[in-house]
């Protein structure tokens, strides 16, 4: 199937008969990478990615996400485990036999070649006839919104344009799977927003199974169908963006994905915790009574003027607090509020007149029990 056909056909590429439930298009089974000195860079990674879905591997530097991507691409040999595409074990195949498209963080364009020559590089390696190669290069440049740029050199283009060229080069070979290694990290904030939308739109239009490595939570949550959060070479959690954000499986995931208050607490029972001088209702937990950690998202806390707590709903947690600090961030204002020992960070939007708050003011902080997640220390 040509790139043009994939662009025009709304169905996912490489589609299988609907009546036959298929296993993941890309599967990793116990994939491990051990370097010299018995250092485990990646340990026992298992995932099952459906055809046409975009997986984001998210995590801090050194967590193993790029090493995982390089093993999928064949640029690094695996120590143990298997990598399969449509049940075909490709674990030992060299990169050029995997039929994957790869976009690097630094674009990796050849400076002495024109844009068209860069995009055609993979086709030349595959000995595609010249006429067909020219047609496919033109299609790829049209897809990434760079028609007519074929004769330029990379140095004559902006960072965003060079990233589009790198994407066109990866797509022009009609890869089975697209691999993106932090492709937006070298762009400014506004251009990153634009490229996020473009890459996602192209990925969905082509229906191409994609793995996207990033350390940026916004990229992972806004672009991906599935997010895998990595820590210490392992998958800490894998699920939809909503699962990862709303139902973190560990304190690490809750703290790494999004902004979160992480506070010491004491579990009293499955629904109650002591936080500072107060006792509050929390999301149901199986953690045994004793010391633990609690996580509350700053934007899930509502601020109201000080009022009689007897008027509040018994289903809502409330704590009297004093404003220690205010920080204007543009779209939000952040408040640090002392609630009698612990300090909560609270975020409110800046639209409208809102609540005029100054340092030293006393306010009531209110939040739902379900927004108070308890984890092992």
C-alpha positions in Angstrom: 0.0 0.0 0.0 1.4 3.4 -0.9 1.6 6.4 1.3 -1.2 8.1 -0.7 -3.5 5.1 -0.3 -2.8 5.0 3.4 -3.6 8.7 3.6 -6.9 8.4 1.8 -8.1 5.2 3.3 -9.7 5.8 6.7 -9.2 2.3 7.8 -6.1 1.4 9.8 -3.2 0.1 7.6 -2.4 -3.7 7.6 -6.0 -4.3 8.9 -7.0 -7.9 9.8 -10.5 -9.5 9.4 -12.8 -8.0 12.0 -14.2 -11.4 12.9 -10.9 -12.6 14.2 -9.8 -11.0 17.4 -6.1 -10.2 17.1 -3.3 -10.0 19.5 -1.3 -6.8 19.7 0.4 -5.6 16.5 3.6 -4.9 18.5 4.4 -7.1 21.5 7.3 -7.1 24.0 7.6 -10.2 26.1 10.0 -10.0 29.1 12.4 -7.7 27.2 15.5 -7.0 29.2 18.7 -5.1 28.5 21.8 -5.7 30.7 25.0 -3.7 30.1 28.5 -4.6 31.2 28.9 -4.7 35.0 25.5 -6.5 35.3 23.6 -3.2 35.1 20.0 -3.7 34.1 19.0 -0.7 31.9 15.6 -2.3 31.1 14.1 -5.2 33.1 11.3 -7.5 32.1 9.2 -5.1 30.0 5.9 -6.6 28.7 3.5 -4.7 26.5 0.8 -5.4 23.9 0.1 -2.5 21.5 -2.9 -2.7 19.3 -2.7 -2.0 15.6 -3.0 1.7 14.8 -2.5 2.9 18.4 0.1 5.4 19.6 2.0 4.4 22.7 3.9 7.0 24.7 6.9 5.8 26.8 7.1 8.4 29.5 9.6 8.8 32.3 12.6 10.7 33.7 16.1 10.7 32.3 17.7 7.3 32.7 14.5 5.3 33.2 15.1 3.1 30.2 12.5 4.5 27.7 15.0 5.3 24.9 16.9 2.0 25.5 13.5 0.2 25.0 12.8 2.1 21.8 16.3 1.4 20.5 15.8 -2.4 21.1 12.5 -2.2 19.3 14.2 -0.5 16.4 17.1 -3.1 16.4 19.7 -0.5 17.2 20.5 -2.3 20.5 20.5 -6.1 20.9 18.2 -7.4 23.7 19.7 -9.5 26.5 16.6 -11.6 26.9 12.9 -11.7 26.0 11.2 -11.3 22.6 9.9 -8.6 20.3 7.1 -9.6 18.0 5.2 -7.9 15.2 2.0 -9.7 14.1 3.3 -12.8 16.0 6.5 -12.6 13.9 9.6 -12.7 16.2 11.9 -10.0 15.0 14.2 -10.0 18.1 17.4 -10.9 16.2 16.7 -9.1 12.9 19.0 -6.1 12.0 17.3 -2.7 11.7 17.0 -2.6 7.9 15.0 -5.9 8.0 12.4 -4.7 10.5 10.7 -2.2 8.1 10.3 0.5 10.8 10.4 4.3 10.4 12.5 6.1 13.0 12.6 9.8 13.8 15.5 10.9 16.0 15.7 13.7 18.6 18.3 15.6 16.6 16.6 14.9 13.2 19.8 13.3 11.8 19.4 14.9 8.4 22.3 14.8 5.9 23.4 18.5 5.6 24.9 18.0 2.1 21.7 16.6 0.7 18.6 18.5 -0.4 15.3 17.9 1.4 14.1 15.6 -1.4 17.4 13.6 -1.3 17.0 13.2 2.5 13.5 12.0 2.3 14.4 9.6 -0.6 17.3 8.1 1.3 15.4 5.0 2.6 13.9 4.5 -0.9 17.4 4.6 -2.5 18.6 1.9 0.0 15.6 -0.2 -1.1 16.4 0.3 -4.7 13.0 1.8 -5.5 12.8 3.0 -9.1 13.6 6.7 -9.6 10.1 7.7 -11.0 8.3 5.9 -8.1 10.7 7.4 -5.6 10.0 11.0 -6.8 6.3 10.4 -6.6 6.5 9.0 -3.1 8.8 11.8 -1.9 6.3 14.4 -3.2 3.5 12.6 -1.4 5.5 12.5 1.8 6.3 16.2 1.7 2.7 17.0 0.9 1.7 15.0 4.0 3.9 17.0 6.3 2.9 20.3 4.7 6.2 21.0 2.9 5.2 20.8 -0.8 7.8 22.6 -2.9 10.6 22.4 -0.4 12.4 19.5 -2.0 15.4 21.5 -3.4 16.2 23.3 -0.1 19.0 22.2 2.2 18.3 21.4 5.9 20.3 24.5 7.0 17.9 26.7 5.1 14.9 25.5 7.2 13.6 26.1 10.7 13.7 23.5 13.4 10.1 22.7 13.0 10.5 22.3 9.2 13.5 20.0 9.7 11.4 17.9 12.1 8.8 17.6 9.3 11.5 16.5 6.9 12.7 13.8 9.3 9.1 12.6 9.7 8.6 12.5 5.9 11.7 10.4 5.6 10.4 7.9 8.2 7.0 7.7 6.5 8.0 7.5 2.9 9.1 3.9 3.1 5.6 2.9 4.3 6.9 1.4 7.6 5.0 -1.2 9.5 5.7 0.7 12.7 6.8 4.3 13.4 9.2 5.0 16.2 9.7 8.6 17.6 12.6 9.3 20.0 11.8 12.6 21.8 11.2 14.3 18.4 10.0 17.6 19.9 12.5 18.2 22.7 14.6 20.7 20.6 11.6 22.9 19.6 10.3 26.0 21.5 7.1 25.7 23.5 4.7 27.1 20.8 6.2 25.0 18.0 6.0 21.9 20.2 2.2 22.5 20.6 1.8 22.8 16.8 3.9 19.7 16.0 2.1 17.6 18.7 -1.1 18.2 16.8 0.4 17.6 13.4 2.1 14.3 14.4 -1.0 13.0 16.0 -3.2 14.0 13.0 -0.8 12.2 10.6 -0.6 9.1 12.8 -4.3 8.8 13.0 -4.8 9.5 9.3 -2.4 6.8 8.3 -3.5 4.4 11.1 0.1 3.5 11.8 1.2 1.8 15.0 3.5 4.2 16.7 5.8 4.3 19.8 6.7 7.7 21.1 9.4 8.4 23.7 9.1 11.5 25.8 9.8 13.0 29.2 7.1 15.6 28.7 3.8 14.7 30.5 1.7 17.0 28.3 3.0 15.3 25.2 2.2 11.8 26.6 -1.3 12.8 27.9 -2.4 14.8 24.9 -1.0 12.7 22.0 -1.2 9.1 23.0 -3.8 6.3 23.1 -1.7 4.4 25.7 0.9 5.7 28.1 3.6 3.5 29.7 5.3 5.2 32.7 8.8 3.9 33.2 11.0 4.0 36.3 14.3 2.3 37.0 14.1 0.3 33.8 10.6 -1.1 34.5 7.1 -0.3 33.4 5.6 1.3 36.6 2.1 1.5 34.9 0.6 1.2 31.5 -2.9 2.4 30.5 -4.9 5.2 28.9 -3.9 8.8 29.7 -7.0 9.0 32.0 -6.0 5.8 33.9 -2.5 7.1 34.4 -3.6 10.5 35.7 -6.8 9.7 37.6 -5.8 6.2 38.9 -2.0 6.1 39.4 -0.9 2.7 40.5 2.0 4.0 42.7 3.3 7.0 44.5 5.9 7.4 41.8 3.3 7.7 39.0 1.1 10.0 41.0 4.1 12.3 41.7 5.6 12.2 38.2 2.5 12.6 36.1 1.0 16.0 36.7 1.4 18.3 39.7 0.5 16.7 43.0 0.6 17.5 46.8 2.5 14.5 48.4 2.1 14.6 52.1 2.8 12.3 55.1 -0.3 10.9 56.7 -1.5 8.2 59.1 -4.0 5.6 57.8 -6.7 5.1 60.5 -8.9 2.6 58.4 -9.9 2.0 54.8 -11.6 5.3 54.4 -10.0 7.7 56.9 -6.6 9.3 57.3 -5.0 11.7 59.7 -3.2 14.6 58.1 -1.6 17.1 60.4 -4.2 18.0 63.1 -7.2 16.9 61.0 -8.9 13.6 60.1 -10.2 13.3 56.5 -12.1 10.9 54.3 -10.0 9.4 51.5 -10.5 7.1 48.5 -10.9 3.5 49.6 -7.6 1.9 50.4 -6.3 -1.5 51.4 -3.2 -0.1 53.1 -3.0 -1.2 56.7 -3.3 1.3 59.5 -0.1 3.2 60.1 2.2 5.7 58.3 1.6 6.3 54.6 1.6 9.0 51.9 -1.4 10.9 50.5 -1.6 12.6 47.1 -4.0 15.4 46.2 -4.0 17.3 42.9 -3.7 21.1 43.5 -6.5 21.9 41.0 -8.9 19.5 42.7 -8.9 21.7 45.9 -11.5 24.5 46.0 -10.9 27.7 48.0 -13.7 29.6 49.6 -13.8 32.4 52.2 -13.7 31.3 55.8 -17.2 30.2 56.9 -19.0 28.0 59.3 -17.9 24.5 58.7 -21.2 23.2 60.0 -22.7 24.4 56.8 -20.5 22.2 54.6 -21.5 18.8 53.2 -20.3 15.9 55.3 -19.2 14.2 52.0 -16.6 16.9 51.4 -13.3 17.3 53.2 -12.5 20.8 54.5 -9.6 22.4 56.3 -9.1 25.9 57.5 -5.9 27.4 56.2 -3.8 30.5 56.0 -2.2 31.8 52.8 1.6 31.7 52.9 2.4 32.5 49.3 0.8 33.4 46.0 2.4 32.8 42.6 0.9 34.2 39.3 1.6 31.7 36.4 -0.6 33.3 33.7 -3.4 30.8 33.2 -3.5 29.9 36.9 -2.6 31.3 40.3 -0.8 29.0 42.8 -1.4 29.3 46.5 0.7 27.7 49.3 -1.7 27.3 52.3 -0.9 26.1 55.8 -3.7 23.9 57.1 -2.2 23.3 60.5 1.1 21.5 59.9 1.0 20.4 56.3 1.1 22.9 53.5 -1.2 22.5 50.5 -0.5 23.9 47.1 -3.7 25.0 45.5 -4.3 26.1 41.9 -7.1 28.3 40.6 -7.8 29.6 37.1 -7.2 33.3 36.5 -10.3 33.9 34.2 -13.0 36.2 35.6 -12.7 38.3 38.7 -12.4 35.3 41.0 -11.4 35.5 44.7 -9.1 38.3 45.7 -6.5 36.5 47.9 -3.5 37.9 49.7 -0.8 36.5 51.9 -2.1 36.0 55.5 -5.8 35.6 54.5 -7.7 32.7 56.0 -9.6 30.5 53.6 -11.3 27.2 53.6 -9.8 24.4 51.5 -12.3 21.8 50.3 -11.8 18.6 48.3 -13.6 15.3 47.6 -12.5 12.1 49.3 -12.0 10.4 45.9 -9.4 13.1 45.1 -7.3 12.0 48.1 -5.3 9.0 47.1 -3.3 6.9 49.7 0.0 5.1 48.9 2.6 3.1 50.8 5.5 5.2 52.1 
